Amino acid sequence: MADALFEERRLVAVHDALEADRGDLDAYVRSADELGARAVLDIGCGTGTFACLLAGRNPSMTALDPAGASLELARDKPHAGAVRWLHSDAAHLPALMVAMALDATVDMATMTGNVAQVFLTDDDWVATLQGAHGALRPGGSLVFETRDPAREGWREWTRDQSYRSLCMPGSGEIETWVELTEVRLPLVSFRTTVVFADDGAALTSDSTLRFRERGEVAESLQRAGFAVTEVRDAPDRPGRELVFVARRL
């Protein structure tokens, strides 16, 4: 089940404004260029920002997400008509591809933002990697980021450090912040609060991320049939992220 941030319609409507700085996506665009990717799959596409961005550069684009409200917003964006939108998770991707008569010809699969960390159990993570593997052509690449647990970034998830006030067309003034609720490594939980000034509604979304060590991620990729070709630093958040590039064997 998707977090309320991606399924509650009022929260989805303000999501893109709250996440307006998507400089992290530039690195994925460069990866697509480096790999010569003509067909790309975005796993956990959310509101479709990256999928529509890349679709505007003319590759064949497929995007999937389990949150229907987010996909509704994504379908109204520029270049959305050039994207094949799938309401699903990656674990069911191979079956979907068979049902839709789609060949495994994707050159690159991506998981941007927090997507790789939302799979809390080993079974869910393995199923996601297997789904990506099944969608990629032999030699295709999986590119994703995950926070480096050694950085302990969750220590900054406090109201004092995250509070923002914004005025948004259609929604008026809103206040938002993040608060850490539990650290039980490798799981870290937090709550996002959004307060709408026009009616005083305070909506919350509880989330949990799994922080995997670099070696754990690399081993899971190898078991799923990938070869890790590179582990990069995220250019927009140096020292905080591990960006994996893995090739389907």
DARAJO-V102286 format. One record per pair of residues at least 12 apart in sequence whose C-alpha atoms are under 10 Angstrom apart, sorted by the first residue. I is the first residue (numbers start at 1). J is the second residue. Records with the same first field share a line. If there is no record, write none. Layout:
I: J  J
This chain:
1: 66  67
2: 46  65  66  67  68  69  70  118  207
3: 67  118  204  205  206  207  208
4: 67  69  192  203  204  205  206  207
5: 46  67  69  70  192  193  194  203  204  205  206  207
6: 46  47  65  66  67  68  69  70  71  205
7: 46  66  67  68  69  70  71  205
8: 67  68  69  70  203  204  205
9: 68  69  70  72  73
10: 69  171  194  196  203
11: 69  70  193  194  203  204  205
12: 46  47  67  69  70  71  72  73
13: 47  69  70  73  170  171
14: 168  169  170  171  174  194
15: 46  47  70  73
16: 46  47  48  49  73
17: 166  167  168  169
18: 164  165  166  168  174  176  194
22: 49  50  113  236
23: 235  236  237
24: 50  112  113  145  234  235  236  237
25: 49  50  53  54  112  113  236
26: 50  53  235  236
27: 112  234  235  236  243
28: 50  54  110  111  112  143  144  145  243
29: 50  53  54  57
31: 108  110  141  143  245
32: 54  59  107  108  109  110  141  143
35: 107  108  140  141
36: 59  107  108
37: 59  60  106  107  108  109  140  141
38: 57  58  59  60  61  105  106  107  108
39: 55  58  59  60  61  62  105  106  107  108  109  136  137  140
40: 54  55  59  60  61  62  63  83  105  106  107  108  109  110  135  136  140  141  142
41: 60  61  62  63  64  83  84  105  106  107  108  109  110  111  132  135  136  142
42: 54  61  62  63  64  65  85  90  108  109  110  111  112  132  142  143
43: 62  63  64  65  66  86  88  89  90  93  109  110  111  112  115  116  128  131  132  144
44: 63  64  65  66  67  87  88  89  90  110  111  112  113  114  115  116  118
45: 62  63  64  65  66  67  70  71  74  85  86  110  111  112  113  115
46: 63  64  65  66  67  68  69  70  71  72  73  74  112  113  115
47: 65  67  68  69  70  71  72  73  74  75  76  77
48: 63  64  65  70  71  72  73  74  75  76  77  80  83  85
49: 73  74  77  78  80
50: 63  74  110  112
51: 63  64  74  77  79  80  82  83  84  85  110
52: 74  75  77  78  79  80  81  82  83
53: 77  78  79  80
54: 79  82  83
55: 78  79  80  81  82  83  84
56: 78  79  80  82  83
57: 79
58: 79  82
59: 82  83
60: 82  83  84  106  107
61: 80  82  83  84  85  106
62: 82  83  84  85  86  106  109
63: 83  84  85  86  87  88  109  110
64: 84  85  86  87  88  89  90  93
65: 85  86  87  88  89  90
66: 86  87  88  89  90
67: 87  88  89
68: 86  87  88
69: 87
70: 87
71: 85  86  87
72: 85
89: 127  128  131
90: 124  125  127  128  129  130  131  132  133  134  135
91: 123  124  125  126  127  128  129  130  131  132  134
92: 127  128  130  131  132
93: 127  128  130  131  132  133  134  135
94: 130  131  132  133  134  135
95: 131  134
97: 134  135
102: 135
103: 134  135  136  137
104: 132  133  134  135  136  137  138  140
105: 134  135  136  137  138  140
106: 132  133  134  135  136  137  138  139  140  141  142
107: 135  136  137  138  139  140  141  142  247  248
108: 132  135  136  137  139  140  141  142  143  245  246  247  248
109: 132  133  135  136  140  141  142  143  144  245  246
110: 132  141  142  143  144  145  245
111: 132  142  143  144  145  146
112: 143  144  145  146  243
113: 144  145  146  147
114: 144  145  146  147  209  210
115: 144  145  146  209
116: 128  129  144  145  146  147  209  210  211  212  217
117: 145  146  147  187  208  209  210  211  212
118: 187  207  208  209  210  211
119: 208  209  210
120: 186  187  208  209  210  211  212
121: 187  210
122: 220
125: 217  220  221
126: 220  221  223  224
127: 224
128: 224
129: 142  220  221  223  224  225  226
130: 221  223  224  225  226
131: 224
132: 224  248
133: 221  224  225  226  247  248  249
134: 225  248
135: 248
136: 247  248  249
137: 247  248  249
138: 226  247  248  249
139: 226  227  246  247  248  249
140: 226  246  247  248  249
141: 226  227  228  229  244  245  246  247  248  249
142: 221  226  227  228  244  245  246  247  248
143: 228  230  231  243  244  245  246  247
144: 231  242  243  244  245  246
145: 231  232  233  234  241  242  243  244  245
146: 209  210  211  212  213  214  217  234  240  241  242  243  244
147: 209  210  211  212  213  214  234  237  239  240  241  242  243
148: 211  212  213  214  233  239  240  241  242  243
149: 185  186  210  211  212  213  214  240  241  242
150: 211  212  213  214  239  240
151: 239  240  241
152: 211  240
153: 240  241
154: 179  180  182  183  188  189  190
155: 179  180  183
156: 178  179  180
157: 177  178  179  180  181  189  190  191  192
158: 177  178  179  180  181  190  191
159: 176  177  178  179  180  192  193
160: 177  178  179
161: 177  178  179
162: 176  177  178  179  192
163: 175  176  177  178  179  193
164: 176  177  178  194
165: 177  194  195
167: 196  197
171: 196  197  198
172: 196  197  198  199
173: 195  196  197  198
174: 194  195  196  197  198  200  201  202
175: 193  194  195  196  197  202
176: 192  193  194  195  196  202  203  204
177: 191  192  193  194  195  204
178: 190  191  192  193  194  204  205  206
179: 191  192  193  206
180: 192  206  207  208
181: 206  207  208
182: 208
183: 208
184: 210
185: 209  210  211  212
186: 209  210  211  212  213
187: 208  209  210  211  212
188: 207  208  209  210  211
189: 206  207  208  209  210
190: 205  206  207  208  209
191: 204  205  206  207  208
192: 204  205  206  207
193: 205  206
213: 242
214: 231  242  243  244
217: 242  244
218: 231  244  246
221: 244  246  247  248
222: 246  247  248  249
224: 248  249
225: 246  247  248  249
226: 245  246  247  248  249
227: 245  246  247  248  249
228: 244  245  246  247  248
229: 244  245  246  247
230: 242  243  244  245  246  247
231: 243  244  245  246
232: 244  245
